[in-house]
Amino acid sequence: MGEDHVHHEARDLRPLTAAMTLTATIFLAELAGGWWSGSLALIADATHVAVDLLGLGMSLFAAVLARLPADPKRTFGYRRVEVLAALGNAVALMVATGFILREAWARWTFAGPVAAKPMLAVACVGLACNLGSAAMLWRDRTNMNLRGALLHVLSDAAGSLGAILAALVILATGWYEIDALVSALICAGIIVTAFWLMRDSVHILLEGAPAHLNLEDIRAALAGMKGVREVHDLHLWSVTQGQEAMSAHVVIEPSRDPAAALKEGRELLSERFGLTHVTLQVETEAGKL
């Protein structure tokens, strides 16, 4: 028995939509500014922003799809679309950074002039937009979907800071190689983020247990209920990040009321572990009830 208690309110779409608009502005500004100034750091960060724009789009699309009811073909609804999109984004991000790192090596070996003032101006605009997006998403950071979007925006802000640093160094010293160095550092951060995204996506797709829940702690809690002799066939997985599901067979003593045991088990799982999408099969040693 179980019930999906994951809710998505209409207000969730407003900060995501606004953040997407600002992120799209950053992408266009950094791409144009990188081409104009000759800054690979800006182009590298624009690539990062492009992937994060897809991530924000995924979050918005997932929020819309999550409102659709489950149907006979998709009994859990459409929540796992965001996991598939995250995996695709991670792979695309790895490929894009490979091309940028190759160009960064060429720029490091044969450094060319960079127009530092336009680069600095565009990077400052990007940082301001990122901070504005973060401010809009911050108040709803307890929402798992919006928390992921917030992380995208904060990583973009870090990239903008790197580009600002490179522009200031070029203006002060004329050391053009710093542009390639900052590009490589931005790519290193992107690769780490992409790896985490890929790891978490694959873990969910393989029906892995959520990292914040311990299977044996749940088993011990159920086994500790009055009249429970055994807990077996215990399974714990995520439909998508932030939406966990669990099923188990609970063997009770003949004198124990099955309905009471079921009610107690569901309340325990909800209050102690935050599990509300639960299927419990109550059994006696003689078999199912």
DAHUHU-V479981 format. One record per helix or strand. SS is the DSSP state (H for helix, E for strand). FROM is the first residue (numbers start at 1). TO is the last residue. Records with the same first field share a line. If there is no record, write none. Layout:
# DAHUHU-V479981
SS: FROM-TO / FROM-TO
This chain:
# DAHUHU-V479981
H: 12-37 / 40-65 / 81-109 / 116-138 / 144-173 / 177-205 / 215-223 / 258-273
E: 228-240 / 243-252 / 278-284 / 287-288
